Amino acid sequence: MRLLNRLLAALVSLALVVVGVLLIIEVVADRVNHRPAVVKWHGAYDWAHRTSWTQGSVRVACIVVAALGLILLVAELKRTRVTRFRVEDKESGAEHPVDVAYTRRGVAGAVRTAVTDVDGVRSARVTVKRRSVTVRADTSARDAEGASTLLEPSREAAQQRLDALALAHTPKLKLTTAPRKR
């Protein structure tokens, strides 16, 4: 979302600069030559004088602008994606506290390593979100029953690793195992 915000901000600022420069050019040209230089705005000016605020076209334009503003507001109020997971501060009364955190990729790598260290687990895909860590462990077992026997050891290993990271807010662990693909 950050990239989209920056792109929209750049486009809006560029549009404002262009409109501002055009306005300056048009004001100077109207004062000097009494005619438009770039944009033929006299027709729009006359239309604005003839049109009341209660006319349908004005109402539709206002509704469209209000809807776009509401969409932008909702997009800005949406929570951003967590990129850092803070580590619990063991010395809460410290004079100079240190900000320590793991990245999303770091947490995923630590959990993946813990799960793949379990005998019988070939690989693991880890997805880290704000409140949950989802792990899908691919096992060496040939059937679902054999894969399910590795569920509890894998879960214990992943939970121990999450506990060892000492995160301020430990995410919920969701783990599934799958048999080897043929």
C-alpha positions as CSV (number, residue, x, y, z in Angstrom):
1,M,0.0,0.0,0.0
2,R,2.9,2.3,0.6
3,L,3.9,2.2,-3.0
4,L,0.4,3.0,-4.1
5,N,0.2,6.0,-1.7
6,R,3.5,7.4,-3.0
7,L,2.4,7.0,-6.6
8,L,-1.0,8.7,-5.9
9,A,0.8,11.5,-4.0
10,A,3.2,12.0,-6.9
11,L,0.4,12.1,-9.5
12,V,-1.7,14.5,-7.4
13,S,1.2,16.9,-6.8
14,L,2.2,16.8,-10.4
15,A,-1.4,17.6,-11.4
16,L,-1.5,20.5,-8.9
17,V,1.8,21.9,-10.3
18,V,0.5,21.7,-13.9
19,V,-2.8,23.4,-13.0
20,G,-1.0,26.1,-11.0
21,V,1.3,26.9,-13.8
22,L,-1.6,26.9,-16.3
23,L,-3.5,29.2,-14.0
24,I,-0.6,31.7,-13.8
25,I,-0.2,31.6,-17.6
26,E,-3.9,32.2,-18.2
27,V,-4.2,35.1,-15.7
28,V,-1.2,36.8,-17.2
29,A,-2.5,36.2,-20.8
30,D,-6.0,37.5,-19.8
31,R,-4.6,40.7,-18.3
32,V,-2.3,41.4,-21.2
33,N,-4.2,40.2,-24.3
34,H,-7.7,39.7,-22.9
35,R,-7.9,36.2,-24.4
36,P,-6.9,32.7,-23.3
37,A,-3.3,31.5,-24.0
38,V,-3.5,27.7,-23.6
39,V,-6.9,26.6,-22.3
40,K,-10.1,28.1,-23.7
41,W,-11.8,28.6,-20.4
42,H,-14.3,31.3,-21.2
43,G,-17.0,28.7,-22.1
44,A,-16.6,26.9,-18.8
45,Y,-16.7,30.2,-17.0
46,D,-19.9,31.2,-18.7
47,W,-21.4,27.7,-18.0
48,A,-20.5,28.0,-14.3
49,H,-22.4,31.4,-14.1
50,R,-25.5,29.9,-15.7
51,T,-25.6,26.6,-13.7
52,S,-27.1,26.4,-10.2
53,W,-25.9,24.1,-7.5
54,T,-29.1,22.1,-7.6
55,Q,-28.6,21.0,-11.3
56,G,-28.2,17.3,-11.9
57,S,-24.7,17.5,-13.5
58,V,-23.3,19.4,-10.5
59,R,-24.9,16.9,-8.1
60,V,-23.4,13.9,-10.0
61,A,-20.0,15.6,-10.0
62,C,-20.2,16.2,-6.3
63,I,-21.2,12.6,-5.6
64,V,-18.3,11.3,-7.7
65,V,-15.8,13.5,-5.9
66,A,-17.2,12.5,-2.5
67,A,-17.1,8.8,-3.4
68,L,-13.4,9.1,-4.5
69,G,-12.6,11.0,-1.3
70,L,-14.2,8.3,0.8
71,I,-12.4,5.5,-1.1
72,L,-9.0,7.3,-0.5
73,L,-9.9,7.8,3.2
74,V,-10.7,4.2,3.7
75,A,-7.5,3.2,1.9
76,E,-5.5,5.4,4.1
77,L,-7.1,4.1,7.3
78,K,-6.4,0.5,6.5
79,R,-3.8,-0.9,8.8
80,T,-0.4,-1.3,7.2
81,R,1.3,-4.6,6.9
82,V,3.6,-5.5,9.8
83,T,7.2,-5.5,8.8
84,R,8.8,-5.8,12.2
85,F,7.9,-8.0,15.2
86,R,9.1,-6.4,18.4
87,V,11.0,-8.4,20.9
88,E,9.7,-8.4,24.5
89,D,11.4,-5.8,26.7
90,K,12.7,-7.8,29.7
91,E,14.0,-4.7,31.5
92,S,11.0,-2.4,31.3
93,G,12.5,0.1,33.7
94,A,15.7,0.5,31.8
95,E,17.1,4.0,31.5
96,H,18.0,3.6,27.8
97,P,15.7,1.0,26.3
98,V,16.9,-0.7,23.1
99,D,14.5,-1.3,20.2
100,V,14.9,-4.9,19.1
101,A,12.7,-6.5,16.4
102,Y,12.7,-9.3,13.9
103,T,11.6,-8.9,10.3
104,R,8.8,-10.9,8.8
105,R,11.3,-12.8,6.8
106,G,13.5,-13.5,9.8
107,V,10.6,-14.9,11.8
108,A,9.6,-17.1,8.8
109,G,13.1,-18.3,8.4
110,A,13.5,-19.2,12.1
111,V,10.2,-21.2,12.1
112,R,11.0,-22.9,8.8
113,T,14.4,-24.0,10.1
114,A,12.8,-25.4,13.3
115,V,10.2,-27.4,11.4
116,T,12.6,-28.8,8.8
117,D,14.9,-29.9,11.5
118,V,12.2,-32.5,12.6
119,D,13.0,-35.9,11.2
120,G,10.7,-36.8,8.3
121,V,10.0,-33.2,7.3
122,R,11.4,-32.4,3.8
123,S,10.4,-28.8,3.4
124,A,8.1,-26.1,4.9
125,R,6.3,-23.1,3.6
126,V,5.8,-20.4,6.2
127,T,3.5,-17.4,6.0
128,V,3.9,-14.7,8.7
129,K,1.0,-12.3,9.4
130,R,0.3,-9.8,12.1
131,R,-1.5,-12.3,14.4
132,S,-0.6,-15.7,12.9
133,V,2.1,-17.9,11.5
134,T,0.9,-20.5,9.0
135,V,3.2,-23.4,8.3
136,R,2.7,-26.1,5.7
137,A,5.2,-28.9,6.2
138,D,5.8,-31.4,3.4
139,T,6.9,-34.7,4.8
140,S,8.6,-37.8,3.6
141,A,5.6,-39.9,4.5
142,R,3.8,-41.6,1.6
143,D,0.2,-41.2,3.0
144,A,-1.8,-38.8,5.0
145,E,-1.7,-41.0,8.1
146,G,2.1,-41.0,8.1
147,A,2.1,-37.3,7.6
148,S,-0.2,-36.7,10.6
149,T,2.2,-38.5,12.9
150,L,4.7,-35.6,12.2
151,L,2.1,-32.9,13.0
152,E,2.7,-32.8,16.8
153,P,6.6,-32.9,16.7
154,S,6.5,-30.2,14.0
155,R,4.1,-28.0,16.0
156,E,6.2,-28.4,19.1
157,A,9.4,-27.4,17.3
158,A,7.7,-24.4,15.7
159,Q,6.1,-23.2,19.0
160,Q,9.4,-23.6,20.8
161,R,11.2,-21.5,18.2
162,L,8.5,-18.8,18.4
163,D,8.8,-18.8,22.2
164,A,12.6,-18.6,21.9
165,L,12.3,-15.5,19.8
166,A,10.6,-13.8,22.8
167,L,8.3,-11.7,20.6
168,A,6.3,-9.0,22.5
169,H,3.1,-10.4,20.9
170,T,3.4,-14.0,20.0
171,P,1.4,-14.8,16.9
172,K,-0.9,-17.8,16.8
173,L,0.6,-20.9,15.2
174,K,-1.3,-22.8,12.5
175,L,0.5,-25.9,11.2
176,T,-0.5,-28.6,8.6
177,T,1.5,-31.5,7.3
178,A,1.2,-33.1,3.9
179,P,2.5,-36.4,2.5
180,R,5.1,-36.6,-0.2
181,K,3.8,-35.9,-3.7
182,R,4.1,-38.9,-6.1
